[in-house]
């Protein structure tokens, strides 16, 4: 499946599978290279999805006059 068409969660799940497979070290070299390439594409796709989400949040967070309101996120 094309990483561009996957959800963030599906991409992360597939990326975790790839990492586990590569960490075991039992995949042949050719398969490992394909997995590495797929993983790289998934990382790029996830990064793009995160950037888009950040832009949407910034768009939502605007002052009444339309100026951007940025607040520090405190996860505590």
PQR file of N, CA, C, O and H, with PARSE charges and radii, in Angstrom:
ATOM      1  N   UNK A   1       0.840  -1.187   0.000 -0.4000 1.5000
ATOM      2  CA  UNK A   1       0.000   0.000   0.000 -0.0000 2.0000
ATOM      3  C   UNK A   1       0.880   1.243   0.000  0.5500 1.7000
ATOM      4  O   UNK A   1       1.935   1.270   0.633 -0.5500 1.4000
ATOM      5  N   UNK A   2       0.444   2.244  -0.699 -0.4000 1.5000
ATOM      6  CA  UNK A   2       1.166   3.513  -0.805 -0.0000 2.0000
ATOM      7  C   UNK A   2       1.070   4.266   0.528  0.5500 1.7000
ATOM      8  O   UNK A   2      -0.036   4.509   1.009 -0.5500 1.4000
ATOM      9  H   UNK A   2      -0.413   2.222  -1.213  0.4000 1.0000
ATOM     10  N   UNK A   3       2.208   4.641   1.136 -0.4000 1.5000
ATOM     11  CA  UNK A   3       2.168   5.360   2.415 -0.0000 2.0000
ATOM     12  C   UNK A   3       1.342   6.637   2.364  0.5500 1.7000
ATOM     13  O   UNK A   3       0.789   7.059   3.380 -0.5500 1.4000
ATOM     14  H   UNK A   3       3.107   4.443   0.745  0.4000 1.0000
ATOM     15  N   UNK A   4       1.255   7.255   1.193 -0.4000 1.5000
ATOM     16  CA  UNK A   4       0.484   8.494   1.056 -0.0000 2.0000
ATOM     17  C   UNK A   4      -1.004   8.259   1.307  0.5500 1.7000
ATOM     18  O   UNK A   4      -1.722   9.187   1.678 -0.5500 1.4000
ATOM     19  H   UNK A   4       1.705   6.913   0.368  0.4000 1.0000
ATOM     20  N   UNK A   5      -1.474   7.023   1.106 -0.4000 1.5000
ATOM     21  CA  UNK A   5      -2.893   6.710   1.259 -0.0000 2.0000
ATOM     22  C   UNK A   5      -3.221   6.091   2.616  0.5500 1.7000
ATOM     23  O   UNK A   5      -4.375   5.754   2.881 -0.5500 1.4000
ATOM     24  H   UNK A   5      -0.891   6.269   0.804  0.4000 1.0000
ATOM     25  N   UNK A   6      -2.219   5.942   3.468 -0.4000 1.5000
ATOM     26  CA  UNK A   6      -2.427   5.307   4.774 -0.0000 2.0000
ATOM     27  C   UNK A   6      -2.685   6.363   5.846  0.5500 1.7000
ATOM     28  O   UNK A   6      -2.220   7.499   5.747 -0.5500 1.4000
ATOM     29  H   UNK A   6      -1.282   6.215   3.253  0.4000 1.0000
ATOM     30  N   UNK A   7      -3.429   5.968   6.862 -0.4000 1.5000
ATOM     31  CA  UNK A   7      -3.611   6.859   8.001 -0.0000 2.0000
ATOM     32  C   UNK A   7      -2.312   6.914   8.791  0.5500 1.7000
ATOM     33  O   UNK A   7      -1.436   6.064   8.636 -0.5500 1.4000
ATOM     34  H   UNK A   7      -3.807   5.045   6.942  0.4000 1.0000
ATOM     35  N   UNK A   8      -2.206   7.925   9.637 -0.4000 1.5000
ATOM     36  CA  UNK A   8      -1.016   8.050  10.483 -0.0000 2.0000
ATOM     37  C   UNK A   8      -0.847   6.800  11.348  0.5500 1.7000
ATOM     38  O   UNK A   8       0.253   6.261  11.475 -0.5500 1.4000
ATOM     39  H   UNK A   8      -2.918   8.616   9.763  0.4000 1.0000
ATOM     40  N   UNK A   9      -1.954   6.349  11.938 -0.4000 1.5000
ATOM     41  CA  UNK A   9      -1.900   5.194  12.828 -0.0000 2.0000
ATOM     42  C   UNK A   9      -1.490   3.922  12.090  0.5500 1.7000
ATOM     43  O   UNK A   9      -0.699   3.130  12.604 -0.5500 1.4000
ATOM     44  H   UNK A   9      -2.848   6.786  11.835  0.4000 1.0000
ATOM     45  N   UNK A  10      -2.027   3.727  10.885 -0.4000 1.5000
ATOM     46  CA  UNK A  10      -1.664   2.550  10.088 -0.0000 2.0000
ATOM     47  C   UNK A  10      -0.194   2.616   9.674  0.5500 1.7000
ATOM     48  O   UNK A  10       0.502   1.600   9.667 -0.5500 1.4000
ATOM     49  H   UNK A  10      -2.669   4.370  10.468  0.4000 1.0000
ATOM     50  N   UNK A  11       0.265   3.802   9.334 -0.4000 1.5000
ATOM     51  CA  UNK A  11       1.666   3.982   8.956 -0.0000 2.0000
ATOM     52  C   UNK A  11       2.591   3.669  10.130  0.5500 1.7000
ATOM     53  O   UNK A  11       3.614   3.005   9.961 -0.5500 1.4000
ATOM     54  H   UNK A  11      -0.300   4.626   9.340  0.4000 1.0000
ATOM     55  N   UNK A  12       2.233   4.142  11.304 -0.4000 1.5000
ATOM     56  CA  UNK A  12       3.060   3.886  12.487 -0.0000 2.0000
ATOM     57  C   UNK A  12       3.071   2.399  12.834  0.5500 1.7000
ATOM     58  O   UNK A  12       4.107   1.855  13.219 -0.5500 1.4000
ATOM     59  H   UNK A  12       1.402   4.681  11.442  0.4000 1.0000
ATOM     60  N   UNK A  13       1.928   1.750  12.699 -0.4000 1.5000
ATOM     61  CA  UNK A  13       1.859   0.319  12.979 -0.0000 2.0000
ATOM     62  C   UNK A  13       2.757  -0.461  12.011  0.5500 1.7000
ATOM     63  O   UNK A  13       3.491  -1.356  12.429 -0.5500 1.4000
ATOM     64  H   UNK A  13       1.087   2.191  12.387  0.4000 1.0000
ATOM     65  N   UNK A  14       2.696  -0.124  10.730 -0.4000 1.5000
ATOM     66  CA  UNK A  14       3.537  -0.798   9.739 -0.0000 2.0000
ATOM     67  C   UNK A  14       5.007  -0.510   9.998  0.5500 1.7000
ATOM     68  O   UNK A  14       5.850  -1.397   9.862 -0.5500 1.4000
ATOM     69  H   UNK A  14       2.099   0.603  10.391  0.4000 1.0000
ATOM     70  N   UNK A  15       5.316   0.723  10.371 -0.4000 1.5000
ATOM     71  CA  UNK A  15       6.695   1.089  10.671 -0.0000 2.0000
ATOM     72  C   UNK A  15       7.222   0.268  11.852  0.5500 1.7000
ATOM     73  O   UNK A  15       8.371  -0.173  11.840 -0.5500 1.4000
ATOM     74  H   UNK A  15       4.631   1.443  10.481  0.4000 1.0000
ATOM     75  N   UNK A  16       6.387   0.067  12.865 -0.4000 1.5000
ATOM     76  CA  UNK A  16       6.792  -0.759  14.010 -0.0000 2.0000
ATOM     77  C   UNK A  16       7.059  -2.196  13.586  0.5500 1.7000
ATOM     78  O   UNK A  16       7.999  -2.819  14.079 -0.5500 1.4000
ATOM     79  H   UNK A  16       5.454   0.426  12.875  0.4000 1.0000
ATOM     80  N   UNK A  17       6.242  -2.734  12.675 -0.4000 1.5000
ATOM     81  CA  UNK A  17       6.466  -4.088  12.167 -0.0000 2.0000
ATOM     82  C   UNK A  17       7.807  -4.171  11.440  0.5500 1.7000
ATOM     83  O   UNK A  17       8.563  -5.127  11.613 -0.5500 1.4000
ATOM     84  H   UNK A  17       5.479  -2.227  12.275  0.4000 1.0000
ATOM     85  N   UNK A  18       8.087  -3.166  10.635 -0.4000 1.5000
ATOM     86  CA  UNK A  18       9.348  -3.143   9.887 -0.0000 2.0000
ATOM     87  C   UNK A  18      10.531  -3.107  10.842  0.5500 1.7000
ATOM     88  O   UNK A  18      11.506  -3.834  10.657 -0.5500 1.4000
ATOM     89  H   UNK A  18       7.473  -2.389  10.495  0.4000 1.0000
ATOM     90  N   UNK A  19      10.446  -2.263  11.859 -0.4000 1.5000
ATOM     91  CA  UNK A  19      11.544  -2.152  12.823 -0.0000 2.0000
ATOM     92  C   UNK A  19      11.764  -3.476  13.537  0.5500 1.7000
ATOM     93  O   UNK A  19      12.905  -3.906  13.701 -0.5500 1.4000
ATOM     94  H   UNK A  19       9.653  -1.672  12.009  0.4000 1.0000
ATOM     95  N   UNK A  20      10.683  -4.129  13.964 -0.4000 1.5000
ATOM     96  CA  UNK A  20      10.823  -5.428  14.653 -0.0000 2.0000
ATOM     97  C   UNK A  20      11.491  -6.458  13.736  0.5500 1.7000
ATOM     98  O   UNK A  20      12.373  -7.202  14.166 -0.5500 1.4000
ATOM     99  H   UNK A  20       9.756  -3.779  13.831  0.4000 1.0000
ATOM    100  N   UNK A  21      11.066  -6.494  12.480 -0.4000 1.5000
ATOM    101  CA  UNK A  21      11.642  -7.442  11.527 -0.0000 2.0000
ATOM    102  C   UNK A  21      13.127  -7.174  11.329  0.5500 1.7000
ATOM    103  O   UNK A  21      13.935  -8.102  11.315 -0.5500 1.4000
ATOM    104  H   UNK A  21      10.350  -5.890  12.131  0.4000 1.0000
ATOM    105  N   UNK A  22      13.482  -5.914  11.179 -0.4000 1.5000
ATOM    106  CA  UNK A  22      14.887  -5.580  10.949 -0.0000 2.0000
ATOM    107  C   UNK A  22      15.730  -5.795  12.202  0.5500 1.7000
ATOM    108  O   UNK A  22      16.896  -6.174  12.099 -0.5500 1.4000
ATOM    109  H   UNK A  22      12.826  -5.160  11.190  0.4000 1.0000
ATOM    110  N   UNK A  23      15.166  -5.561  13.373 -0.4000 1.5000
ATOM    111  CA  UNK A  23      15.911  -5.782  14.616 -0.0000 2.0000
ATOM    112  C   UNK A  23      16.217  -7.260  14.836  0.5500 1.7000
ATOM    113  O   UNK A  23      17.254  -7.609  15.401 -0.5500 1.4000
ATOM    114  H   UNK A  23      14.218  -5.253  13.457  0.4000 1.0000
ATOM    115  N   UNK A  24      15.311  -8.125  14.387 -0.4000 1.5000
ATOM    116  CA  UNK A  24      15.572  -9.571  14.524 -0.0000 2.0000
ATOM    117  C   UNK A  24      16.791  -9.970  13.706  0.5500 1.7000
ATOM    118  O   UNK A  24      17.535 -10.873  14.088 -0.5500 1.4000
ATOM    119  H   UNK A  24      14.469  -7.842  13.928  0.4000 1.0000
ATOM    120  N   UNK A  25      16.991  -9.294  12.580 -0.4000 1.5000
ATOM    121  CA  UNK A  25      18.176  -9.556  11.761 -0.0000 2.0000
ATOM    122  C   UNK A  25      18.108 -10.825  10.940  0.5500 1.7000
ATOM    123  O   UNK A  25      19.131 -11.270  10.419 -0.5500 1.4000
ATOM    124  H   UNK A  25      16.386  -8.561  12.269  0.4000 1.0000
ATOM    125  N   UNK A  26      16.930 -11.423  10.806 -0.4000 1.5000
ATOM    126  CA  UNK A  26      16.849 -12.676  10.067 -0.0000 2.0000
ATOM    127  C   UNK A  26      16.337 -12.520   8.634  0.5500 1.7000
ATOM    128  O   UNK A  26      16.166 -13.513   7.926 -0.5500 1.4000
ATOM    129  H   UNK A  26      16.099 -11.062  11.229  0.4000 1.0000
ATOM    130  N   UNK A  27      16.095 -11.292   8.207 -0.4000 1.5000
ATOM    131  CA  UNK A  27      15.642 -11.051   6.834 -0.0000 2.0000
ATOM    132  C   UNK A  27      16.858 -11.012   5.910  0.5500 1.7000
ATOM    133  O   UNK A  27      17.907 -10.485   6.282 -0.5500 1.4000
ATOM    134  H   UNK A  27      16.234 -10.486   8.782  0.4000 1.0000
ATOM    135  N   UNK A  28      16.717 -11.571   4.705 -0.4000 1.5000
ATOM    136  CA  UNK A  28      17.821 -11.489   3.729 -0.0000 2.0000
ATOM    137  C   UNK A  28      18.103 -10.031   3.370  0.5500 1.7000
ATOM    138  O   UNK A  28      17.259  -9.154   3.553 -0.5500 1.4000
ATOM    139  H   UNK A  28      15.865 -11.999   4.403  0.4000 1.0000
ATOM    140  N   UNK A  29      19.287  -9.801   2.866 -0.4000 1.5000
ATOM    141  CA  UNK A  29      19.724  -8.441   2.555 -0.0000 2.0000
ATOM    142  C   UNK A  29      18.752  -7.725   1.629  0.5500 1.7000
ATOM    143  O   UNK A  29      18.391  -6.577   1.889 -0.5500 1.4000
ATOM    144  H   UNK A  29      19.972 -10.514   2.717  0.4000 1.0000
ATOM    145  N   UNK A  30      18.323  -8.373   0.560 -0.4000 1.5000
ATOM    146  CA  UNK A  30      17.428  -7.731  -0.400 -0.0000 2.0000
ATOM    147  C   UNK A  30      16.112  -7.318   0.272  0.5500 1.7000
ATOM    148  O   UNK A  30      15.614  -6.216   0.042 -0.5500 1.4000
ATOM    149  H   UNK A  30      18.616  -9.305   0.349  0.4000 1.0000
ATOM    150  N   UNK A  31      15.559  -8.199   1.094 -0.4000 1.5000
ATOM    151  CA  UNK A  31      14.324  -7.869   1.808 -0.0000 2.0000
ATOM    152  C   UNK A  31      14.557  -6.739   2.809  0.5500 1.7000
ATOM    153  O   UNK A  31      13.710  -5.860   2.967 -0.5500 1.4000
ATOM    154  H   UNK A  31      15.964  -9.095   1.280  0.4000 1.0000
ATOM    155  N   UNK A  32      15.699  -6.764   3.479 -0.4000 1.5000
ATOM    156  CA  UNK A  32      16.027  -5.705   4.436 -0.0000 2.0000
ATOM    157  C   UNK A  32      16.108  -4.343   3.748  0.5500 1.7000
ATOM    158  O   UNK A  32      15.650  -3.339   4.292 -0.5500 1.4000
ATOM    159  H   UNK A  32      16.387  -7.477   3.351  0.4000 1.0000
ATOM    160  N   UNK A  33      16.686  -4.316   2.559 -0.4000 1.5000
ATOM    161  CA  UNK A  33      16.770  -3.061   1.802 -0.0000 2.0000
ATOM    162  C   UNK A  33      15.380  -2.561   1.414  0.5500 1.7000
ATOM    163  O   UNK A  33      15.103  -1.365   1.498 -0.5500 1.4000
ATOM    164  H   UNK A  33      17.058  -5.132   2.116  0.4000 1.0000
ATOM    165  N   UNK A  34      14.505  -3.477   0.989 -0.4000 1.5000
ATOM    166  CA  UNK A  34      13.138  -3.092   0.647 -0.0000 2.0000
ATOM    167  C   UNK A  34      12.398  -2.574   1.872  0.5500 1.7000
ATOM    168  O   UNK A  34      11.672  -1.583   1.798 -0.5500 1.4000
ATOM    169  H   UNK A  34      14.730  -4.449   0.920  0.4000 1.0000
ATOM    170  N   UNK A  35      12.589  -3.251   2.995 -0.4000 1.5000
ATOM    171  CA  UNK A  35      11.952  -2.816   4.235 -0.0000 2.0000
ATOM    172  C   UNK A  35      12.471  -1.447   4.667  0.5500 1.7000
ATOM    173  O   UNK A  35      11.701  -0.602   5.124 -0.5500 1.4000
ATOM    174  H   UNK A  35      13.179  -4.057   3.055  0.4000 1.0000
ATOM    175  N   UNK A  36      13.771  -1.233   4.523 -0.4000 1.5000
ATOM    176  CA  UNK A  36      14.361   0.053   4.874 -0.0000 2.0000
ATOM    177  C   UNK A  36      13.770   1.159   4.009  0.5500 1.7000
ATOM    178  O   UNK A  36      13.439   2.235   4.507 -0.5500 1.4000
ATOM    179  H   UNK A  36      14.396  -1.919   4.152  0.4000 1.0000
ATOM    180  N   UNK A  37      13.639   0.892   2.716 -0.4000 1.5000
ATOM    181  CA  UNK A  37      13.069   1.880   1.803 -0.0000 2.0000
ATOM    182  C   UNK A  37      11.610   2.160   2.174  0.5500 1.7000
ATOM    183  O   UNK A  37      11.196   3.319   2.215 -0.5500 1.4000
ATOM    184  H   UNK A  37      13.907   0.018   2.311  0.4000 1.0000
ATOM    185  N   UNK A  38      10.833   1.115   2.441 -0.4000 1.5000
ATOM    186  CA  UNK A  38       9.439   1.305   2.837 -0.0000 2.0000
ATOM    187  C   UNK A  38       9.354   2.103   4.137  0.5500 1.7000
ATOM    188  O   UNK A  38       8.521   2.999   4.271 -0.5500 1.4000
ATOM    189  H   UNK A  38      11.169   0.173   2.408  0.4000 1.0000
ATOM    190  N   UNK A  39      10.215   1.773   5.085 -0.4000 1.5000
ATOM    191  CA  UNK A  39      10.234   2.492   6.357 -0.0000 2.0000
ATOM    192  C   UNK A  39      10.561   3.963   6.181  0.5500 1.7000
ATOM    193  O   UNK A  39       9.965   4.822   6.831 -0.5500 1.4000
ATOM    194  H   UNK A  39      10.892   1.045   4.977  0.4000 1.0000
ATOM    195  N   UNK A  40      11.508   4.251   5.303 -0.4000 1.5000
ATOM    196  CA  UNK A  40      11.878   5.642   5.024 -0.0000 2.0000
ATOM    197  C   UNK A  40      10.698   6.408   4.436  0.5500 1.7000
ATOM    198  O   UNK A  40      10.444   7.555   4.806 -0.5500 1.4000
ATOM    199  H   UNK A  40      11.993   3.554   4.776  0.4000 1.0000
ATOM    200  N   UNK A  41       9.978   5.765   3.519 -0.4000 1.5000
ATOM    201  CA  UNK A  41       8.797   6.399   2.933 -0.0000 2.0000
ATOM    202  C   UNK A  41       7.715   6.628   3.986  0.5500 1.7000
ATOM    203  O   UNK A  41       7.042   7.658   3.973 -0.5500 1.4000
ATOM    204  H   UNK A  41      10.184   4.833   3.218  0.4000 1.0000
ATOM    205  N   UNK A  42       7.551   5.679   4.886 -0.4000 1.5000
ATOM    206  CA  UNK A  42       6.563   5.820   5.953 -0.0000 2.0000
ATOM    207  C   UNK A  42       6.927   6.971   6.899  0.5500 1.7000
ATOM    208  O   UNK A  42       6.056   7.727   7.327 -0.5500 1.4000
ATOM    209  H   UNK A  42       8.098   4.842   4.897  0.4000 1.0000
ATOM    210  N   UNK A  43       8.204   7.095   7.217 -0.4000 1.5000
ATOM    211  CA  UNK A  43       8.652   8.193   8.086 -0.0000 2.0000
ATOM    212  C   UNK A  43       8.355   9.534   7.427  0.5500 1.7000
ATOM    213  O   UNK A  43       7.861  10.453   8.081 -0.5500 1.4000
ATOM    214  H   UNK A  43       8.913   6.481   6.869  0.4000 1.0000
ATOM    215  N   UNK A  44       8.651   9.649   6.141 -0.4000 1.5000
ATOM    216  CA  UNK A  44       8.360  10.897   5.417 -0.0000 2.0000
ATOM    217  C   UNK A  44       6.864  11.195   5.424  0.5500 1.7000
ATOM    218  O   UNK A  44       6.445  12.329   5.654 -0.5500 1.4000
ATOM    219  H   UNK A  44       9.052   8.903   5.610  0.4000 1.0000
ATOM    220  N   UNK A  45       6.069  10.163   5.169 -0.4000 1.5000
ATOM    221  CA  UNK A  45       4.619  10.328   5.130 -0.0000 2.0000
ATOM    222  C   UNK A  45       4.084  10.757   6.501  0.5500 1.7000
ATOM    223  O   UNK A  45       3.244  11.653   6.589 -0.5500 1.4000
ATOM    224  H   UNK A  45       6.410   9.242   4.982  0.4000 1.0000
ATOM    225  N   UNK A  46       4.567  10.124   7.554 -0.4000 1.5000
ATOM    226  CA  UNK A  46       4.131  10.481   8.911 -0.0000 2.0000
ATOM    227  C   UNK A  46       4.537  11.919   9.241  0.5500 1.7000
ATOM    228  O   UNK A  46       3.761  12.658   9.847 -0.5500 1.4000
ATOM    229  H   UNK A  46       5.249   9.396   7.482  0.4000 1.0000
ATOM    230  N   UNK A  47       5.726  12.310   8.853 -0.4000 1.5000
ATOM    231  CA  UNK A  47       6.180  13.681   9.078 -0.0000 2.0000
ATOM    232  C   UNK A  47       5.285  14.682   8.374  0.5500 1.7000
ATOM    233  O   UNK A  47       4.939  15.725   8.930 -0.5500 1.4000
ATOM    234  H   UNK A  47       6.357  11.710   8.361  0.4000 1.0000
ATOM    235  N   UNK A  48       4.916  14.354   7.144 -0.4000 1.5000
ATOM    236  CA  UNK A  48       4.031  15.234   6.382 -0.0000 2.0000
ATOM    237  C   UNK A  48       2.660  15.337   7.051  0.5500 1.7000
ATOM    238  O   UNK A  48       2.099  16.428   7.152 -0.5500 1.4000
ATOM    239  H   UNK A  48       5.197  13.507   6.693  0.4000 1.0000
ATOM    240  N   UNK A  49       2.121  14.204   7.507 -0.4000 1.5000
ATOM    241  CA  UNK A  49       0.825  14.207   8.183 -0.0000 2.0000
ATOM    242  C   UNK A  49       0.880  15.030   9.478  0.5500 1.7000
ATOM    243  O   UNK A  49      -0.066  15.750   9.799 -0.5500 1.4000
ATOM    244  H   UNK A  49       2.576  13.318   7.425  0.4000 1.0000
ATOM    245  N   UNK A  50       1.976  14.922  10.208 -0.4000 1.5000
ATOM    246  CA  UNK A  50       2.126  15.698  11.443 -0.0000 2.0000
ATOM    247  C   UNK A  50       2.218  17.196  11.151  0.5500 1.7000
ATOM    248  O   UNK A  50       1.642  18.006  11.877 -0.5500 1.4000
ATOM    249  H   UNK A  50       2.744  14.338   9.947  0.4000 1.0000
ATOM    250  N   UNK A  51       2.935  17.560  10.098 -0.4000 1.5000
ATOM    251  CA  UNK A  51       3.032  18.977   9.713 -0.0000 2.0000
ATOM    252  C   UNK A  51       1.664  19.528   9.323  0.5500 1.7000
ATOM    253  O   UNK A  51       1.313  20.649   9.693 -0.5500 1.4000
ATOM    254  H   UNK A  51       3.403  16.902   9.509  0.4000 1.0000
ATOM    255  N   UNK A  52       0.893  18.739   8.576 -0.4000 1.5000
ATOM    256  CA  UNK A  52      -0.449  19.166   8.178 -0.0000 2.0000
ATOM    257  C   UNK A  52      -1.357  19.332   9.400  0.5500 1.7000
ATOM    258  O   UNK A  52      -2.139  20.279   9.473 -0.5500 1.4000
ATOM    259  H   UNK A  52       1.178  17.829   8.276  0.4000 1.0000
ATOM    260  N   UNK A  53      -1.251  18.421  10.342 -0.4000 1.5000
ATOM    261  CA  UNK A  53      -2.051  18.515  11.564 -0.0000 2.0000
ATOM    262  C   UNK A  53      -1.680  19.763  12.353  0.5500 1.7000
ATOM    263  O   UNK A  53      -2.549  20.446  12.895 -0.5500 1.4000
ATOM    264  H   UNK A  53      -0.615  17.652  10.283  0.4000 1.0000
ATOM    265  N   UNK A  54      -0.382  20.058  12.415 -0.4000 1.5000
ATOM    266  CA  UNK A  54       0.077  21.255  13.126 -0.0000 2.0000
ATOM    267  C   UNK A  54      -0.479  22.519  12.475  0.5500 1.7000
ATOM    268  O   UNK A  54      -0.894  23.449  13.167 -0.5500 1.4000
ATOM    269  H   UNK A  54       0.325  19.503  11.976  0.4000 1.0000
ATOM    270  N   UNK A  55      -0.483  22.548  11.154 -0.4000 1.5000
ATOM    271  CA  UNK A  55      -1.035  23.712  10.443 -0.0000 2.0000
ATOM    272  C   UNK A  55      -2.531  23.856  10.714  0.5500 1.7000
ATOM    273  O   UNK A  55      -3.024  24.974  10.867 -0.5500 1.4000
ATOM    274  H   UNK A  55      -0.146  21.792  10.593  0.4000 1.0000
ATOM    275  N   UNK A  56      -3.246  22.760  10.774 -0.4000 1.5000
ATOM    276  CA  UNK A  56      -4.680  22.819  11.062 -0.0000 2.0000
ATOM    277  C   UNK A  56      -4.930  23.356  12.466  0.5500 1.7000
ATOM    278  O   UNK A  56      -5.842  24.156  12.675 -0.5500 1.4000
ATOM    279  H   UNK A  56      -2.845  21.853  10.650  0.4000 1.0000
ATOM    280  N   UNK A  57      -4.121  22.917  13.430 -0.4000 1.5000
ATOM    281  CA  UNK A  57      -4.273  23.392  14.804 -0.0000 2.0000
ATOM    282  C   UNK A  57      -3.996  24.882  14.869  0.5500 1.7000
ATOM    283  O   UNK A  57      -4.720  25.623  15.534 -0.5500 1.4000
ATOM    284  H   UNK A  57      -3.381  22.267  13.260  0.4000 1.0000
ATOM    285  N   UNK A  58      -2.945  25.329  14.176 -0.4000 1.5000
ATOM    286  CA  UNK A  58      -2.629  26.759  14.167 -0.0000 2.0000
ATOM    287  C   UNK A  58      -3.742  27.566  13.517  0.5500 1.7000
ATOM    288  O   UNK A  58      -4.041  28.678  13.951 -0.5500 1.4000
ATOM    289  H   UNK A  58      -2.357  24.728  13.635  0.4000 1.0000
ATOM    290  N   UNK A  59      -4.357  27.007  12.474 -0.4000 1.5000
ATOM    291  CA  UNK A  59      -5.448  27.689  11.795 -0.0000 2.0000
ATOM    292  C   UNK A  59      -6.652  27.824  12.733  0.5500 1.7000
ATOM    293  O   UNK A  59      -7.332  28.850  12.735 -0.5500 1.4000
ATOM    294  H   UNK A  59      -4.114  26.104  12.121  0.4000 1.0000
ATOM    295  N   UNK A  60      -6.904  26.803  13.511 -0.4000 1.5000
ATOM    296  CA  UNK A  60      -8.030  26.808  14.450 -0.0000 2.0000
ATOM    297  C   UNK A  60      -7.801  27.821  15.570  0.5500 1.7000
ATOM    298  O   UNK A  60      -8.735  28.464  16.050 -0.5500 1.4000
ATOM    299  H   UNK A  60      -6.352  25.969  13.510  0.4000 1.0000
ATOM    300  N   UNK A  61      -6.551  27.945  15.971 -0.4000 1.5000
ATOM    301  CA  UNK A  61      -6.218  28.814  17.098 -0.0000 2.0000
ATOM    302  C   UNK A  61      -5.921  30.232  16.602  0.5500 1.7000
ATOM    303  O   UNK A  61      -4.760  30.624  16.486 -0.5500 1.4000
ATOM    304  H   UNK A  61      -5.792  27.423  15.582  0.4000 1.0000
ATOM    305  N   UNK A  62      -6.964  30.986  16.315 -0.4000 1.5000
ATOM    306  CA  UNK A  62      -6.794  32.374  15.892 -0.0000 2.0000
ATOM    307  C   UNK A  62      -7.560  33.297  16.822  0.5500 1.7000
ATOM    308  O   UNK A  62      -8.591  32.918  17.377 -0.5500 1.4000
ATOM    309  H   UNK A  62      -7.907  30.667  16.409  0.4000 1.0000
ATOM    310  N   UNK A  63      -7.057  34.499  16.986 -0.4000 1.5000
ATOM    311  CA  UNK A  63      -7.697  35.511  17.821 -0.0000 2.0000
ATOM    312  C   UNK A  63      -8.914  36.063  17.085  0.5500 1.7000
ATOM    313  O   UNK A  63      -9.037  35.874  15.875 -0.5500 1.4000
ATOM    314  H   UNK A  63      -6.220  34.807  16.534  0.4000 1.0000
ATOM    315  N   UNK A  64      -9.814  36.740  17.795 -0.4000 1.5000
ATOM    316  CA  UNK A  64     -10.992  37.315  17.147 -0.0000 2.0000
ATOM    317  C   UNK A  64     -10.656  38.233  15.963  0.5500 1.7000
ATOM    318  O   UNK A  64     -11.437  38.337  15.017 -0.5500 1.4000
ATOM    319  H   UNK A  64      -9.714  36.894  18.778  0.4000 1.0000
ATOM    320  N   UNK A  65      -9.501  38.894  16.018 -0.4000 1.5000
ATOM    321  CA  UNK A  65      -9.123  39.780  14.911 -0.0000 2.0000
ATOM    322  C   UNK A  65      -8.428  39.024  13.768  0.5500 1.7000
ATOM    323  O   UNK A  65      -7.984  39.631  12.794 -0.5500 1.4000
ATOM    324  H   UNK A  65      -8.867  38.809  16.786  0.4000 1.0000
ATOM    325  N   UNK A  66      -8.339  37.705  13.899 -0.4000 1.5000
ATOM    326  CA  UNK A  66      -7.724  36.888  12.854 -0.0000 2.0000
ATOM    327  C   UNK A  66      -6.241  36.658  13.036  0.5500 1.7000
ATOM    328  O   UNK A  66      -5.641  35.890  12.284 -0.5500 1.4000
ATOM    329  H   UNK A  66      -8.700  37.211  14.691  0.4000 1.0000
ATOM    330  N   UNK A  67      -5.633  37.305  14.018 -0.4000 1.5000
ATOM    331  CA  UNK A  67      -4.202  37.097  14.244 -0.0000 2.0000
ATOM    332  C   UNK A  67      -3.989  35.747  14.940  0.5500 1.7000
ATOM    333  O   UNK A  67      -4.840  35.287  15.702 -0.5500 1.4000
ATOM    334  H   UNK A  67      -6.120  37.928  14.630  0.4000 1.0000
ATOM    335  N   UNK A  68      -2.853  35.130  14.666 -0.4000 1.5000
ATOM    336  CA  UNK A  68      -2.610  33.810  15.255 -0.0000 2.0000
ATOM    337  C   UNK A  68      -2.382  33.888  16.760  0.5500 1.7000
ATOM    338  O   UNK A  68      -1.749  34.813  17.268 -0.5500 1.4000
ATOM    339  H   UNK A  68      -2.162  35.503  14.047  0.4000 1.0000
ATOM    340  N   UNK A  69      -2.907  32.910  17.438 -0.4000 1.5000
ATOM    341  CA  UNK A  69      -2.700  32.786  18.877 -0.0000 2.0000
ATOM    342  C   UNK A  69      -1.941  31.484  19.097  0.5500 1.7000
ATOM    343  O   UNK A  69      -2.469  30.396  18.865 -0.5500 1.4000
ATOM    344  H   UNK A  69      -3.421  32.159  17.025  0.4000 1.0000
ATOM    345  N   UNK A  70      -0.727  31.608  19.537 -0.4000 1.5000
ATOM    346  CA  UNK A  70       0.062  30.419  19.824 -0.0000 2.0000
ATOM    347  C   UNK A  70       0.272  30.344  21.320  0.5500 1.7000
ATOM    348  O   UNK A  70       0.702  31.303  21.961 -0.5500 1.4000
ATOM    349  H   UNK A  70      -0.298  32.492  19.725  0.4000 1.0000
ATOM    350  N   UNK A  71      -0.044  29.173  21.861 -0.4000 1.5000
ATOM    351  CA  UNK A  71       0.124  28.950  23.285 -0.0000 2.0000
ATOM    352  C   UNK A  71       1.084  27.801  23.490  0.5500 1.7000
ATOM    353  O   UNK A  71       1.164  26.889  22.667 -0.5500 1.4000
ATOM    354  H   UNK A  71      -0.393  28.394  21.340  0.4000 1.0000
ATOM    355  N   UNK A  72       1.802  27.848  24.576 -0.4000 1.5000
ATOM    356  CA  UNK A  72       2.703  26.751  24.910 -0.0000 2.0000
ATOM    357  C   UNK A  72       1.857  25.572  25.373  0.5500 1.7000
ATOM    358  O   UNK A  72       0.978  25.722  26.221 -0.5500 1.4000
ATOM    359  H   UNK A  72       1.737  28.588  25.244  0.4000 1.0000
ATOM    360  N   UNK A  73       2.125  24.408  24.814 -0.4000 1.5000
ATOM    361  CA  UNK A  73       1.396  23.213  25.189 -0.0000 2.0000
ATOM    362  C   UNK A  73       2.026  22.630  26.436  0.5500 1.7000
ATOM    363  O   UNK A  73       3.207  22.283  26.444 -0.5500 1.4000
ATOM    364  H   UNK A  73       2.839  24.285  24.124  0.4000 1.0000
ATOM    365  N   UNK A  74       1.234  22.526  27.487 -0.4000 1.5000
ATOM    366  CA  UNK A  74       1.703  21.945  28.742 -0.0000 2.0000
ATOM    367  C   UNK A  74       0.976  20.624  28.932  0.5500 1.7000
ATOM    368  O   UNK A  74      -0.212  20.616  29.252 -0.5500 1.4000
ATOM    369  H   UNK A  74       0.275  22.808  27.480  0.4000 1.0000
ATOM    370  N   UNK A  75       1.665  19.515  28.741 -0.4000 1.5000
ATOM    371  CA  UNK A  75       1.021  18.208  28.792 -0.0000 2.0000
ATOM    372  C   UNK A  75       0.842  17.678  30.197  0.5500 1.7000
ATOM    373  O   UNK A  75       0.324  16.574  30.363 -0.5500 1.4000
ATOM    374  H   UNK A  75       2.631  19.522  28.480  0.4000 1.0000
ATOM    375  N   UNK A  76       1.247  18.411  31.208 -0.4000 1.5000
ATOM    376  CA  UNK A  76       1.090  17.953  32.609 -0.0000 2.0000
ATOM    377  C   UNK A  76      -0.301  18.130  33.100  0.5500 1.7000
ATOM    378  O   UNK A  76      -0.597  17.797  34.248 -0.5500 1.4000
ATOM    379  H   UNK A  76       1.668  19.307  31.073  0.4000 1.0000
TER
END
